[in-house]
Each structure stands twice: as C-alpha cells, then as structure tokens.
Amino acid sequence: MSLLDSIRYEISQPDNTWPIIIIGAGSIVQTAHLPAYQLAGFNVKGIYDLNAEKAEQIAQNFDVPEVYQTVQELCKENGTDVIYDIAVPGSSILSVLEQLPNHCFVLMQKPMGETIEQASEILKLCEKKGIIAAVNFQLRYAPYVVMAKQMLAKKMIGDVCDIEIHVNVFTPWHLWDFLFSSARVEILYHSIHYIDLVRNLVGNPFGVFAKTTKHPNMKDLNSVKSAIIMDYGENLRVNILTNHTHDFGLQNQDSYIKIEGTKGAIKIKMGVIMNYPDGVQDGFEYIILGKDEPKRWKDLPINGSWFPHGFIGSMEQLMNVRAGVTVTLDNSIQDCYNTMVCVEAAYQSIIPKITTYKTNKISPFLD
C-alpha cells in the first residue's frame, strides 16, 4: 500500500460520548451542528433559544427531546453532566458563560467575542470557573483539511513555503441578521476561519497586515472584502484574499486553499461557500514531484465537506478530552485566543486614508 492510499477522511464515532445541550437555534445550528451530530451519532438532549418558537421547530425537525425556556432551567437540570454547545453571536458568549455551572465542558461558536478585550474576558472567566472550553473553528476538521494535514505530516509535499486562500463568491449576508449591527464583519466572522487554519497548520505568525472594505451595494454591512498577509518570515508566504460580492453568476466564482511545498502542492476547492447555501462540488488536487516524471496534478476523493462534517471534529475534540481518550484539547480557548490576537492585529494594521497634497510633483491621477 502506498502512502497515498492512507490519505482519507472517515467519520469518527467516539465510544464515550456525553449528551449535548445546544444554546442558540440560528441557521448554523440547523445546517451544520445538528446534521453533524446526527452523522456522528451524538446525543442531543435539548435546545434553548430566546425565540422559543424557533427552538421548538428545530427540536421537532431533528427529534431533540427537550426544549428549555431559560438558560437557568437547562443548567439546573443538567449541571456538569452534559456538554454545552453555545451557538450565539460573539458578543453574547460571555453572558451565556456567566450562567453556566463551574467545571462544565463547553464548545463555543467562533468568534471568541468580537474584540480582543472580550476574548480576554472569556478566557479569564473560563479559567476562573474551571470551565473546559473549546472554540468551534471547524475548518480545522473539514475532511479535505484532515487529508491535507495527513499529507503534510508525512512530508509528502516537502517543506511548506506558500499558503494562499482565495475566495471570490457571492455571500447572502441576510441569513445572519446580527451582522448588520456588528462593527466588524468580514475578518471577524469569515476570514477568521482562514487565519485560524493557517495558525493550526504552521503556528503563530510574526505579524498580520490587512485591509478590509465595504461595497456600494451592501452599505448596511461594515465590510465584505478583505486582503490579509500573515508574516512568517522570508521562506513562507501566506496570503488570504476574500471577496463576498461577486454577484455575476457561478462561472468565475472561486474558493480554494492552495498549499505549496518544496516537493509538491495541494489545492482544495471549498465548494460549500460557492452558490451558498446550496454549494457546489468540493475538490482535492495534489501534485508530487518525481524524477524524470511529467508534472501532472491528480485528484483524491473526499468523503464529506466542511459543512457539516467539520463540526463533528470540533465536538469530538471535547468528547475525547472528557472521556480521557486524549489529554490535549486541540481547539482549546487557550489556543484559539491566539487566533483572536491575530484578528485584532489585522484590524489594528488597517492603514488609515492617506491625505495627498497637491503640488506640481504629484501625478494628476491623484488629484
């Protein structure tokens, strides 16, 4: 059997699992959390949302046995015998955590707050209350990312020297109405996934530089396009380029992760965010250089996609630590806090508008 025969993704079903209580009933719960937990055989015991009618409907659709009326009620009934899955906007995470019992296990939706100050408060509160918490950066566990990590671990493409993430799609932002009141949008709620993935692959950068912009047809949103550079020194280039306003059909939409090494390369097509929420087919291509062999890209089959399969991995991390199967929590808040540091660095680096002074030496194009 060749090394390539071992590159694959399989749905995990841990032997030891705990009941899950979901706090929040937004679209991400319907399209990703609950479908993922069904695939993995996880037991979702109950759900709560400020909108009780929405929670009731989701419970009916996914056979969730219990709908709670308040956070206090669900905490009183379940204590530390469950895993709490918090799926609320970043600005609401802290208030939910304050109500949960000490020493419980929590998976919180990203981002870890909306600012670095909120992220710090969340980290301090979890440490004070003895909460074992993970952050739902599920792109880390998407099937094609798992496959790429397997190839990197085996040094199949050599030393990584270039990572490029390019997104040129049309995103229906109206599906997340809370974003219209957020001071930070694109980097905080979307590109954060790519920043986190890069960190997960190659560690923390030396610095982050960014520019994020609005669109004339989306004036109610603070940003919908970004260009991000993560600085890893002179031998590794990392660029993230996103545009969510390409409303010109599918023909020239694009969404990929490209990882180049000294001996080969990987290119992943993230079809799920093209033509969202319907998506298109994902793709996994690779090339490994050989002596006197023609340079030819090949395909590997993918078993699953980012949504919903990546959400299995996020929860599985917590399940395994709770069961004592593993000691280290890959997506712990202590680790993911560094992603929030990188996000904050990106926003702090944004260059203010440059004022140009009219002189005879300035090009007329700047007038």
LOSE-999979 format. One record per residue (C-alpha): residue number from 1; residue in three letters; x, z, y. Coordinates in pm, 1 decimal. Layout:
LOSE-999979
+-----+-----+----------+----------+----------+
:   n : res :     east :       up :    north :
+-----+-----+----------+----------+----------+
: NUM : ala :        X :        Z :        Y :
...
+-----+-----+----------+----------+----------+
***
This chain:
LOSE-999979
+-----+-----+----------+----------+----------+
:   n : res :     east :       up :    north :
+-----+-----+----------+----------+----------+
:   1 : met :      0.0 :      0.0 :      0.0 :
:   2 : ser :    138.1 :    -96.4 :    342.1 :
:   3 : leu :    138.2 :    132.3 :    643.9 :
:   4 : leu :   -138.2 :    -76.3 :    799.1 :
:   5 : asp :   -368.9 :     -1.1 :    506.1 :
:   6 : ser :   -374.2 :    364.2 :    617.8 :
:   7 : ile :   -484.6 :    282.8 :    974.7 :
:   8 : arg :   -855.0 :    358.9 :    975.0 :
:   9 : tyr :  -1122.0 :    591.1 :   1109.7 :
:  10 : glu :  -1352.5 :    788.8 :    885.7 :
:  11 : ile :  -1640.4 :   1012.3 :    994.1 :
:  12 : ser :  -1545.8 :   1373.6 :    935.1 :
:  13 : gln :  -1790.2 :   1625.2 :    792.1 :
:  14 : pro :  -1627.7 :   1971.3 :    804.0 :
:  15 : asp :  -1712.0 :   2208.6 :    519.3 :
:  16 : asn :  -1763.2 :   2503.7 :    753.3 :
:  17 : thr :  -1995.8 :   2442.0 :   1047.2 :
:  18 : trp :  -2195.2 :   2657.7 :   1286.7 :
:  19 : pro :  -2536.4 :   2597.0 :   1443.2 :
:  20 : ile :  -2525.2 :   2424.0 :   1782.1 :
:  21 : ile :  -2730.9 :   2516.6 :   2087.6 :
:  22 : ile :  -2742.8 :   2239.3 :   2348.8 :
:  23 : ile :  -2783.0 :   2333.7 :   2714.5 :
:  24 : gly :  -2893.4 :   2022.7 :   2902.8 :
:  25 : ala :  -3110.4 :   1729.2 :   2799.0 :
:  26 : gly :  -2981.4 :   1435.8 :   3000.5 :
:  27 : ser :  -2924.8 :   1078.7 :   2883.8 :
:  28 : ile :  -2579.8 :   1158.5 :   2739.0 :
:  29 : val :  -2738.3 :   1411.7 :   2501.6 :
:  30 : gln :  -2989.1 :   1152.6 :   2382.3 :
:  31 : thr :  -2745.8 :    863.0 :   2345.4 :
:  32 : ala :  -2432.5 :   1042.2 :   2224.0 :
:  33 : his :  -2441.0 :   1417.1 :   2147.0 :
:  34 : leu :  -2739.6 :   1422.7 :   1914.3 :
:  35 : pro :  -2672.2 :   1087.8 :   1738.1 :
:  36 : ala :  -2311.6 :   1202.4 :   1679.4 :
:  37 : tyr :  -2417.4 :   1537.4 :   1536.3 :
:  38 : gln :  -2663.7 :   1366.0 :   1303.9 :
:  39 : leu :  -2387.5 :   1136.2 :   1175.3 :
:  40 : ala :  -2159.7 :   1434.7 :   1112.1 :
:  41 : gly :  -2429.3 :   1648.3 :    954.5 :
:  42 : phe :  -2403.3 :   1919.6 :   1220.3 :
:  43 : asn :  -2694.2 :   2159.2 :   1253.2 :
:  44 : val :  -2851.2 :   2155.6 :   1600.0 :
:  45 : lys :  -3060.2 :   2471.3 :   1611.4 :
:  46 : gly :  -3203.6 :   2449.7 :   1961.4 :
:  47 : ile :  -3201.0 :   2292.9 :   2306.6 :
:  48 : tyr :  -3271.4 :   2400.2 :   2663.3 :
:  49 : asp :  -3315.0 :   2214.7 :   2991.6 :
:  50 : leu :  -3450.5 :   2300.1 :   3335.4 :
:  51 : asn :  -3701.7 :   2023.5 :   3265.3 :
:  52 : ala :  -3888.0 :   2177.0 :   2971.6 :
:  53 : glu :  -4088.9 :   1860.9 :   2910.0 :
:  54 : lys :  -3770.5 :   1656.0 :   2866.8 :
:  55 : ala :  -3626.3 :   1913.6 :   2627.1 :
:  56 : glu :  -3948.1 :   1911.3 :   2422.4 :
:  57 : gln :  -3940.7 :   1531.6 :   2394.7 :
:  58 : ile :  -3577.9 :   1522.1 :   2282.0 :
:  59 : ala :  -3639.2 :   1800.8 :   2031.4 :
:  60 : gln :  -3924.3 :   1600.3 :   1885.5 :
:  61 : asn :  -3719.0 :   1278.8 :   1868.8 :
:  62 : phe :  -3424.7 :   1445.3 :   1692.3 :
:  63 : asp :  -3600.5 :   1714.8 :   1487.7 :
:  64 : val :  -3445.8 :   2001.0 :   1683.3 :
:  65 : pro :  -3642.5 :   2307.1 :   1569.1 :
:  66 : glu :  -3621.2 :   2527.7 :   1878.9 :
:  67 : val :  -3680.3 :   2463.7 :   2248.8 :
:  68 : tyr :  -3577.5 :   2753.6 :   2472.1 :
:  69 : gln :  -3738.3 :   2836.4 :   2805.9 :
:  70 : thr :  -3438.1 :   3009.7 :   2965.0 :
:  71 : val :  -3064.5 :   3048.3 :   2910.1 :
:  72 : gln :  -3117.3 :   3424.4 :   2882.8 :
:  73 : glu :  -3361.4 :   3370.9 :   2596.2 :
:  74 : leu :  -3127.2 :   3149.6 :   2395.2 :
:  75 : cys :  -2833.3 :   3386.0 :   2447.8 :
:  76 : lys :  -3034.8 :   3689.5 :   2340.2 :
:  77 : glu :  -3145.4 :   3519.7 :   2019.6 :
:  78 : asn :  -2812.6 :   3361.7 :   1920.3 :
:  79 : gly :  -2532.3 :   3577.0 :   2064.4 :
:  80 : thr :  -2194.8 :   3458.4 :   1929.2 :
:  81 : asp :  -2333.0 :   3314.8 :   1604.3 :
:  82 : val :  -2354.1 :   2957.9 :   1739.2 :
:  83 : ile :  -2154.6 :   2702.6 :   1934.1 :
:  84 : tyr :  -2289.8 :   2639.9 :   2282.6 :
:  85 : asp :  -2281.6 :   2273.6 :   2386.2 :
:  86 : ile :  -2304.7 :   2263.5 :   2766.2 :
:  87 : ala :  -2413.1 :   1918.1 :   2886.3 :
:  88 : val :  -2475.3 :   1968.5 :   3258.1 :
:  89 : pro :  -2310.6 :   1827.4 :   3573.5 :
:  90 : gly :  -1965.9 :   1964.7 :   3653.1 :
:  91 : ser :  -2097.1 :   2162.6 :   3949.0 :
:  92 : ser :  -2333.5 :   2361.5 :   3722.1 :
:  93 : ile :  -2093.1 :   2456.0 :   3441.3 :
:  94 : leu :  -1969.8 :   2779.2 :   3599.4 :
:  95 : ser :  -2319.2 :   2922.5 :   3648.6 :
:  96 : val :  -2406.0 :   2849.9 :   3283.2 :
:  97 : leu :  -2083.4 :   3009.3 :   3155.5 :
:  98 : glu :  -2156.4 :   3324.5 :   3354.4 :
:  99 : gln :  -2473.8 :   3372.5 :   3149.2 :
: 100 : leu :  -2321.6 :   3316.6 :   2803.9 :
: 101 : pro :  -2209.3 :   3610.1 :   2586.0 :
: 102 : asn :  -1847.3 :   3722.2 :   2578.1 :
: 103 : his :  -1628.6 :   3589.4 :   2294.9 :
: 104 : cys :  -1855.4 :   3293.1 :   2220.6 :
: 105 : phe :  -1747.8 :   2935.6 :   2139.4 :
: 106 : val :  -1829.5 :   2664.6 :   2394.0 :
: 107 : leu :  -1796.6 :   2286.9 :   2424.0 :
: 108 : met :  -1848.6 :   2190.9 :   2787.6 :
: 109 : gln :  -1911.7 :   1842.2 :   2918.6 :
: 110 : lys :  -1648.5 :   1690.7 :   3141.3 :
: 111 : pro :  -1556.6 :   1720.8 :   3421.1 :
: 112 : met :  -1442.5 :   2082.6 :   3420.0 :
: 113 : gly :  -1604.2 :   2138.9 :   3757.0 :
: 114 : glu :  -1599.4 :   1896.1 :   4048.9 :
: 115 : thr :  -1282.4 :   2025.8 :   4217.1 :
: 116 : ile :   -959.8 :   2191.5 :   4111.9 :
: 117 : glu :  -1091.8 :   2516.8 :   4263.0 :
: 118 : gln :  -1397.5 :   2504.0 :   4034.9 :
: 119 : ala :  -1176.5 :   2416.3 :   3736.5 :
: 120 : ser :   -960.9 :   2721.5 :   3811.4 :
: 121 : glu :  -1268.6 :   2944.7 :   3830.9 :
: 122 : ile :  -1396.7 :   2810.0 :   3498.4 :
: 123 : leu :  -1059.3 :   2871.9 :   3334.2 :
: 124 : lys :  -1035.4 :   3226.1 :   3471.9 :
: 125 : leu :  -1392.5 :   3311.9 :   3374.6 :
: 126 : cys :  -1346.1 :   3191.5 :   3015.2 :
: 127 : glu :  -1024.6 :   3391.1 :   2981.5 :
: 128 : lys :  -1190.9 :   3700.0 :   3133.4 :
: 129 : lys :  -1489.2 :   3678.7 :   2897.4 :
: 130 : gly :  -1280.7 :   3584.2 :   2593.5 :
: 131 : ile :  -1467.6 :   3254.8 :   2553.8 :
: 132 : ile :  -1304.4 :   2995.7 :   2326.9 :
: 133 : ala :  -1384.2 :   2678.6 :   2517.8 :
: 134 : ala :  -1319.4 :   2307.8 :   2475.1 :
: 135 : val :  -1388.7 :   2017.7 :   2709.4 :
: 136 : asn :  -1575.8 :   1712.2 :   2585.3 :
: 137 : phe :  -1312.3 :   1445.3 :   2658.1 :
: 138 : gln :  -1445.0 :   1243.0 :   2368.9 :
: 139 : leu :  -1248.1 :    921.1 :   2433.2 :
: 140 : arg :   -956.5 :   1104.8 :   2268.6 :
: 141 : tyr :  -1153.3 :   1086.6 :   1942.5 :
: 142 : ala :  -1311.7 :    740.6 :   1964.2 :
: 143 : pro :  -1248.3 :    551.8 :   1637.4 :
: 144 : tyr :  -1020.3 :    291.1 :   1794.8 :
: 145 : val :   -819.2 :    559.4 :   1975.2 :
: 146 : val :   -777.9 :    752.1 :   1648.7 :
: 147 : met :   -646.8 :    430.0 :   1491.4 :
: 148 : ala :   -407.7 :    370.5 :   1781.5 :
: 149 : lys :   -275.9 :    727.3 :   1751.4 :
: 150 : gln :   -212.2 :    670.9 :   1381.5 :
: 151 : met :     -3.4 :    364.3 :   1464.5 :
: 152 : leu :    185.6 :    547.3 :   1739.2 :
: 153 : ala :    257.2 :    843.2 :   1510.8 :
: 154 : lys :    413.0 :    605.6 :   1258.0 :
: 155 : lys :    616.8 :    436.6 :   1536.3 :
: 156 : met :    469.0 :    103.9 :   1429.4 :
: 157 : ile :    498.3 :    -43.7 :   1779.4 :
: 158 : gly :    816.4 :    142.4 :   1869.6 :
: 159 : asp :    852.0 :    347.8 :   2185.7 :
: 160 : val :    557.8 :    322.3 :   2425.9 :
: 161 : cys :    666.5 :    160.0 :   2751.7 :
: 162 : asp :    341.0 :     34.7 :   2907.5 :
: 163 : ile :    -20.2 :    153.4 :   2916.2 :
: 164 : glu :   -284.0 :    -45.1 :   3100.6 :
: 165 : ile :   -653.4 :     39.5 :   3118.1 :
: 166 : his :   -870.5 :   -224.5 :   3281.4 :
: 167 : val :  -1245.4 :   -201.0 :   3339.0 :
: 168 : asn :  -1440.2 :   -479.0 :   3512.7 :
: 169 : val :  -1809.3 :   -421.1 :   3437.8 :
: 170 : phe :  -2146.3 :   -352.9 :   3597.8 :
: 171 : thr :  -2246.9 :      9.9 :   3553.5 :
: 172 : pro :  -2612.3 :    118.1 :   3601.9 :
: 173 : trp :  -2531.8 :    429.9 :   3803.0 :
: 174 : his :  -2901.6 :    510.5 :   3848.3 :
: 175 : leu :  -2900.7 :    654.1 :   3494.6 :
: 176 : trp :  -2717.9 :    958.7 :   3635.1 :
: 177 : asp :  -2913.9 :   1056.3 :   3944.2 :
: 178 : phe :  -2699.4 :   1366.1 :   4014.4 :
: 179 : leu :  -2407.9 :   1135.6 :   4104.0 :
: 180 : phe :  -2583.2 :   1023.7 :   4422.6 :
: 181 : ser :  -2526.9 :   1366.6 :   4574.3 :
: 182 : ser :  -2170.4 :   1404.8 :   4448.1 :
: 183 : ala :  -1879.6 :   1388.6 :   4691.7 :
: 184 : arg :  -1660.9 :   1245.9 :   4413.6 :
: 185 : val :  -1784.0 :    986.3 :   4167.9 :
: 186 : glu :  -1571.5 :    718.9 :   4001.0 :
: 187 : ile :  -1247.2 :    902.1 :   3928.1 :
: 188 : leu :  -1414.1 :   1237.7 :   3861.2 :
: 189 : tyr :  -1690.2 :   1110.5 :   3633.7 :
: 190 : his :  -1542.0 :    795.4 :   3476.3 :
: 191 : ser :  -1171.2 :    728.3 :   3519.6 :
: 192 : ile :  -1111.2 :   1092.7 :   3429.6 :
: 193 : his :  -1155.2 :    975.8 :   3068.5 :
: 194 : tyr :   -860.2 :    738.4 :   3101.9 :
: 195 : ile :   -643.4 :    991.4 :   3283.7 :
: 196 : asp :   -716.0 :   1238.1 :   3004.4 :
: 197 : leu :   -646.5 :    980.1 :   2733.1 :
: 198 : val :   -308.9 :    890.8 :   2884.4 :
: 199 : arg :   -217.1 :   1260.1 :   2900.2 :
: 200 : asn :   -326.5 :   1302.4 :   2539.6 :
: 201 : leu :   -106.3 :   1010.7 :   2432.8 :
: 202 : val :    212.6 :   1061.5 :   2635.0 :
: 203 : gly :    189.5 :   1402.2 :   2804.4 :
: 204 : asn :    168.3 :   1506.0 :   3168.6 :
: 205 : pro :    289.5 :   1263.8 :   3437.6 :
: 206 : phe :    533.1 :   1340.2 :   3717.5 :
: 207 : gly :    272.0 :   1236.5 :   3972.7 :
: 208 : val :    -52.7 :   1045.9 :   4029.4 :
: 209 : phe :   -135.8 :    794.8 :   4302.9 :
: 210 : ala :   -478.9 :    645.9 :   4364.8 :
: 211 : lys :   -723.5 :    462.0 :   4585.5 :
: 212 : thr :  -1098.2 :    477.8 :   4518.1 :
: 213 : thr :  -1355.5 :    273.8 :   4714.1 :
: 214 : lys :  -1724.9 :    213.6 :   4770.5 :
: 215 : his :  -1928.0 :   -110.0 :   4754.1 :
: 216 : pro :  -2159.9 :   -253.3 :   5023.0 :
: 217 : asn :  -2443.6 :   -284.7 :   4770.5 :
: 218 : met :  -2402.7 :     72.3 :   4645.3 :
: 219 : lys :  -2387.9 :    264.5 :   4973.0 :
: 220 : asp :  -2551.4 :    573.8 :   4823.5 :
: 221 : leu :  -2252.9 :    632.7 :   4592.9 :
: 222 : asn :  -1924.3 :    768.6 :   4724.5 :
: 223 : ser :  -1703.1 :    549.9 :   4503.4 :
: 224 : val :  -1744.4 :    287.8 :   4232.5 :
: 225 : lys :  -1397.0 :    127.8 :   4204.4 :
: 226 : ser :  -1050.3 :    278.8 :   4159.2 :
: 227 : ala :   -684.7 :    191.6 :   4121.3 :
: 228 : ile :   -469.5 :    467.4 :   3970.2 :
: 229 : ile :    -98.5 :    484.4 :   3896.1 :
: 230 : met :     35.0 :    762.9 :   3675.4 :
: 231 : asp :    408.5 :    814.4 :   3722.2 :
: 232 : tyr :    610.0 :    857.3 :   3402.3 :
: 233 : gly :    948.0 :    755.5 :   3534.8 :
: 234 : glu :   1134.7 :    430.2 :   3509.7 :
: 235 : asn :   1065.1 :    338.0 :   3144.7 :
: 236 : leu :    687.0 :    379.4 :   3121.0 :
: 237 : arg :    429.8 :    210.2 :   3345.1 :
: 238 : val :     72.2 :    344.2 :   3344.1 :
: 239 : asn :   -197.5 :    167.3 :   3546.8 :
: 240 : ile :   -573.7 :    228.8 :   3547.4 :
: 241 : leu :   -790.9 :    -27.9 :   3725.3 :
: 242 : thr :  -1170.8 :      6.4 :   3732.5 :
: 243 : asn :  -1449.3 :   -193.7 :   3895.6 :
: 244 : his :  -1809.0 :    -98.8 :   3814.8 :
: 245 : thr :  -1969.3 :   -356.0 :   4047.5 :
: 246 : his :  -1911.7 :   -683.4 :   3860.8 :
: 247 : asp :  -2278.2 :   -787.9 :   3862.8 :
: 248 : phe :  -2211.1 :  -1150.1 :   3768.8 :
: 249 : gly :  -2305.8 :  -1162.2 :   3402.1 :
: 250 : leu :  -2104.2 :  -1088.6 :   3091.5 :
: 251 : gln :  -1875.6 :  -1391.8 :   3091.1 :
: 252 : asn :  -1597.2 :  -1234.3 :   3295.9 :
: 253 : gln :  -1666.7 :   -868.2 :   3231.3 :
: 254 : asp :  -1375.0 :   -692.1 :   3064.8 :
: 255 : ser :  -1292.8 :   -346.8 :   2934.2 :
: 256 : tyr :   -973.3 :   -272.4 :   2746.9 :
: 257 : ile :   -690.7 :    -31.6 :   2670.5 :
: 258 : lys :   -354.1 :   -201.0 :   2618.2 :
: 259 : ile :    -57.0 :     -8.8 :   2481.7 :
: 260 : glu :    276.8 :   -187.8 :   2464.3 :
: 261 : gly :    580.3 :    -61.0 :   2277.6 :
: 262 : thr :    932.6 :   -184.6 :   2214.7 :
: 263 : lys :    832.3 :   -332.3 :   1877.7 :
: 264 : gly :    469.0 :   -430.2 :   1924.4 :
: 265 : ala :    145.2 :   -377.3 :   2110.1 :
: 266 : ile :   -218.5 :   -268.8 :   2069.9 :
: 267 : lys :   -518.2 :   -397.5 :   2263.3 :
: 268 : ile :   -854.1 :   -222.1 :   2231.3 :
: 269 : lys :  -1177.3 :   -370.9 :   2361.5 :
: 270 : met :  -1416.2 :    -94.5 :   2473.6 :
: 271 : gly :  -1737.7 :   -287.9 :   2424.6 :
: 272 : val :  -1964.2 :     12.4 :   2471.1 :
: 273 : ile :  -1924.4 :     14.7 :   2850.6 :
: 274 : met :  -1984.9 :   -358.6 :   2888.2 :
: 275 : asn :  -2351.6 :   -450.7 :   2934.5 :
: 276 : tyr :  -2417.6 :    -73.1 :   2933.9 :
: 277 : pro :  -2613.3 :     90.1 :   2772.5 :
: 278 : asp :  -2655.7 :   -185.9 :   2511.5 :
: 279 : gly :  -2283.5 :   -261.7 :   2488.0 :
: 280 : val :  -2102.7 :   -542.1 :   2306.7 :
: 281 : gln :  -1879.2 :   -551.7 :   2001.4 :
: 282 : asp :  -1560.9 :   -342.0 :   2017.0 :
: 283 : gly :  -1228.7 :   -491.9 :   1914.7 :
: 284 : phe :   -889.3 :   -372.3 :   1788.4 :
: 285 : glu :   -597.5 :   -615.0 :   1804.4 :
: 286 : tyr :   -231.7 :   -547.8 :   1734.1 :
: 287 : ile :    100.0 :   -726.3 :   1705.2 :
: 288 : ile :    415.8 :   -601.5 :   1536.9 :
: 289 : leu :    732.2 :   -799.2 :   1595.4 :
: 290 : gly :    922.7 :   -913.4 :   1287.6 :
: 291 : lys :   1246.1 :  -1101.2 :   1230.6 :
: 292 : asp :   1203.8 :  -1479.4 :   1245.4 :
: 293 : glu :    824.5 :  -1442.3 :   1233.1 :
: 294 : pro :    586.6 :  -1614.4 :   1477.2 :
: 295 : lys :    427.8 :  -1384.6 :   1735.1 :
: 296 : arg :     68.9 :  -1352.7 :   1614.8 :
: 297 : trp :   -197.2 :  -1098.9 :   1703.8 :
: 298 : lys :   -410.7 :   -960.8 :   1420.7 :
: 299 : asp :   -739.6 :   -768.7 :   1403.6 :
: 300 : leu :   -826.1 :   -439.4 :   1236.5 :
: 301 : pro :  -1186.9 :   -343.1 :   1153.4 :
: 302 : ile :  -1334.1 :    -46.9 :   1341.0 :
: 303 : asn :  -1574.8 :    197.5 :   1179.2 :
: 304 : gly :  -1775.5 :    325.1 :   1475.8 :
: 305 : ser :  -1743.6 :    330.6 :   1853.3 :
: 306 : trp :  -1672.7 :    559.7 :   2149.9 :
: 307 : phe :  -2045.1 :    640.1 :   2171.9 :
: 308 : pro :  -2148.9 :    823.8 :   1964.3 :
: 309 : his :  -1857.5 :    869.1 :   1720.7 :
: 310 : gly :  -1608.6 :   1010.7 :   1972.1 :
: 311 : phe :  -1845.5 :   1303.3 :   2028.6 :
: 312 : ile :  -1802.7 :   1406.3 :   1665.3 :
: 313 : gly :  -1432.1 :   1464.0 :   1723.7 :
: 314 : ser :  -1484.7 :   1682.7 :   2030.7 :
: 315 : met :  -1718.5 :   1916.5 :   1844.7 :
: 316 : glu :  -1513.2 :   1900.4 :   1524.1 :
: 317 : gln :  -1213.7 :   2046.7 :   1707.8 :
: 318 : leu :  -1415.6 :   2357.2 :   1791.8 :
: 319 : met :  -1573.7 :   2377.4 :   1445.8 :
: 320 : asn :  -1229.7 :   2370.7 :   1279.7 :
: 321 : val :  -1087.0 :   2642.9 :   1503.4 :
: 322 : arg :  -1396.5 :   2857.7 :   1449.8 :
: 323 : ala :  -1354.7 :   2811.9 :   1071.8 :
: 324 : gly :   -983.4 :   2888.8 :   1080.4 :
: 325 : val :   -900.5 :   2542.9 :    944.8 :
: 326 : thr :   -678.1 :   2483.9 :   1247.9 :
: 327 : val :   -523.1 :   2720.2 :   1499.4 :
: 328 : thr :   -467.2 :   2488.5 :   1795.2 :
: 329 : leu :   -764.4 :   2352.3 :   1989.2 :
: 330 : asp :   -661.5 :   2002.1 :   2096.4 :
: 331 : asn :   -920.5 :   1981.8 :   2375.4 :
: 332 : ser :   -894.8 :   2342.4 :   2494.7 :
: 333 : ile :   -975.7 :   2423.4 :   2855.5 :
: 334 : gln :   -611.1 :   2527.9 :   2895.5 :
: 335 : asp :   -500.3 :   2175.0 :   2806.1 :
: 336 : cys :   -782.9 :   1994.4 :   2984.1 :
: 337 : tyr :   -717.8 :   2188.5 :   3303.1 :
: 338 : asn :   -411.0 :   1964.4 :   3336.2 :
: 339 : thr :   -641.0 :   1661.6 :   3339.1 :
: 340 : met :   -823.3 :   1819.6 :   3632.2 :
: 341 : val :   -486.7 :   1872.9 :   3803.9 :
: 342 : cys :   -417.1 :   1500.2 :   3765.4 :
: 343 : val :   -762.8 :   1412.7 :   3900.2 :
: 344 : glu :   -705.9 :   1635.7 :   4202.1 :
: 345 : ala :   -364.3 :   1475.5 :   4256.9 :
: 346 : ala :   -532.3 :   1134.4 :   4250.5 :
: 347 : tyr :   -777.8 :   1234.0 :   4523.6 :
: 348 : gln :   -510.8 :   1406.9 :   4731.5 :
: 349 : ser :   -290.3 :   1096.9 :   4716.3 :
: 350 : ile :   -550.3 :    862.4 :   4863.6 :
: 351 : ile :   -394.9 :    709.3 :   5173.4 :
: 352 : pro :   -596.9 :    750.9 :   5493.3 :
: 353 : lys :   -683.6 :    446.9 :   5703.1 :
: 354 : ile :   -377.6 :    311.2 :   5878.8 :
: 355 : thr :   -411.3 :    252.9 :   6251.2 :
: 356 : thr :   -243.1 :    -68.3 :   6366.1 :
: 357 : tyr :   -114.7 :   -111.2 :   6720.8 :
: 358 : lys :   -142.5 :   -447.2 :   6887.7 :
: 359 : thr :    192.9 :   -574.0 :   7002.9 :
: 360 : asn :    344.8 :   -918.6 :   7019.4 :
: 361 : lys :    531.8 :   -843.6 :   6694.3 :
: 362 : ile :    219.5 :   -773.0 :   6489.8 :
: 363 : ser :     68.2 :  -1059.4 :   6289.1 :
: 364 : pro :   -256.0 :  -1194.6 :   6438.4 :
: 365 : phe :   -417.7 :  -1135.5 :   6096.8 :
: 366 : leu :   -406.0 :   -759.8 :   6166.1 :
: 367 : asp :   -592.5 :   -793.6 :   6496.2 :
+-----+-----+----------+----------+----------+
***
